[in-house]
Amino acid sequence: MDRLARAMAASGLPHALCVALAREAVADGPEAWTEHAAIARAEHARRLLLTPVVNATGVLLHTNLGRAPLALAHPPSAVNVEFDLTTGERGSRQAAVGSLLARTVGAEAAMVVNNNAAGVLLVLAALAHGREVLVSRGESVEIGGGFRVPEVMEQSGARLVDVGTTNRTRLADYRRALERRGADVALALKVHPSNYRVEGFVEDTPVAALAGLPVPVVADIGSGLVDATCPWLPGPPPAWLAGEPGARQTIEAGAALVTFSGDKLLGGPQAGVIAGRADLVAACARHPLARALRPGAHVLLALQDLALAYLGGRVVEAVPFWRMVAATTTDLRARADAIVATAGHGEVVDAEAVPGAGSAPGVTMPSVAVRLAGDHLAALRAATPPIVGRVRDGATLLDLRSVDPADDPHLTAALRAARR
Ligand SMILES: *Cc1c(COP(=O)(O)O)cnc(C)c1O
């Protein structure tokens, strides 16, 4: 066992971990007792560790790669998370970031939780526990792994009331449900169909129409697009964003609350934002679950930087996701040409990138990729840092729109290695 643990030491894993792995190898039988097998075992364990990777998939918000790329660059110091520097008294964790985010989307108030699923859960638990929530049959859906509206509803203690039909739900359907159920109804919940599309004979009821109902309308808009007009981009909003609801527009249309993710089109850390009427946000903040769902200082700091970037009109400069979106194909082609010329390998081809993270399904944005004949995915994943690409029609594509230009030298080095 000692011999195996020593062979594993080159992996850089802590000695105690190598000993534990060696113990497993001993239990597995003689074929695991060679030094070669021991090194492979340690290497496998090392490769399970979280590490920065180069996302060359062309999926800008890749759920398996942590969605929005983000630099958390704050020093390991104490932070005034719940401390008011003016009074010297205990402060609110949500106050500073909440009010900045509220301003960013044009809401009275906002608060932050760990992700959007937590946001929806908290809203339902705080505002509709033991009561009923109207949801269109067409929006009683599953979004991504495990976020299913009926199941979140059940966990919150609210009762789901199906309204309308799978393909068409009109305002009259909501009205009828309200007449029948009366004061039991706490909310109407509208869920954006983020990652799927129903086409043909379909109709849904927009927030502006629902806002006339005598119950608050909560809109789970999912993606966290701050403003559908994208004032931070030089031109008009890109075509692929058509149909994505903006938080600002949804609140203007009369939603009492919106909930959205921090790490989708907002471009920030994993978080969930609840924004809207101050009394409803306060009710959510007071609920016991709020404590269980609250984020830590690093997430709050990152969201604060993000909100300041939006408020300061520095989105393209400061938010990596929007910088990727704003890159022109001319920029991307120049980078691809330089990579291929320096590496002496690969060819530059047109490609199509996608926003990802279940935002804007079925749409693409023009991009540029470096193409290598054959499947090189495994070798690229073994590079330092690992590079994640995709294979299409028997060739490997490294899409530059999802790659930070600072990582281009890593692509060049990997291409050079692939030539040998
Ligand atoms: C992505 C999404 C969720 C889940 O958000 P997480 O931040 O991943 O928890 C919920 N609702 C909608 C509409 C979404 O698009």
The ligand as an SDF file (V2000), in Angstrom:
LIG
                    3D

 15 15  0  0  0  0  0  0  0  0999 V2000
  -33.5070   28.2760  -15.3630 C   0  0  0  0  0  0  0  0  0  0  0  0
  -34.9030   28.4390  -14.8670 C   0  0  0  0  0  0  0  0  0  0  0  0
  -35.2440   28.0540  -13.5770 C   0  0  0  0  0  0  0  0  0  0  0  0
  -34.2370   27.4380  -12.6390 C   0  0  0  0  0  0  0  0  0  0  0  0
  -33.2960   28.4090  -12.2900 O   0  0  0  0  0  0  0  0  0  0  0  0
  -31.9840   28.0060  -11.4500 P   0  0  0  0  0  0  0  0  0  0  0  0
  -31.2870   29.3170  -11.2510 O   0  0  0  0  0  0  0  0  0  0  0  0
  -31.2250   27.0510  -12.2920 O   0  0  0  0  0  0  0  0  0  0  0  0
  -32.4540   27.4110  -10.1870 O   0  0  0  0  0  0  0  0  0  0  0  0
  -36.5340   28.2450  -13.1530 C   0  0  0  0  0  0  0  0  0  0  0  0
  -37.4650   28.7930  -13.9690 N   0  0  0  0  0  0  0  0  0  0  0  0
  -37.1710   29.1860  -15.2250 C   0  0  0  0  0  0  0  0  0  0  0  0
  -38.2500   29.7880  -16.0650 C   0  0  0  0  0  0  0  0  0  0  0  0
  -35.8700   29.0210  -15.7140 C   0  0  0  0  0  0  0  0  0  0  0  0
  -35.5840   29.4040  -16.9590 O   0  0  0  0  0  0  0  0  0  0  0  0
  1  2  1  0
  2  3  1  0
  2 14  2  0
  3  4  1  0
  3 10  2  0
  4  5  1  0
  5  6  1  0
  6  7  2  0
  6  8  1  0
  6  9  1  0
 10 11  1  0
 11 12  2  0
 12 13  1  0
 12 14  1  0
 14 15  1  0
M  END
$$$$
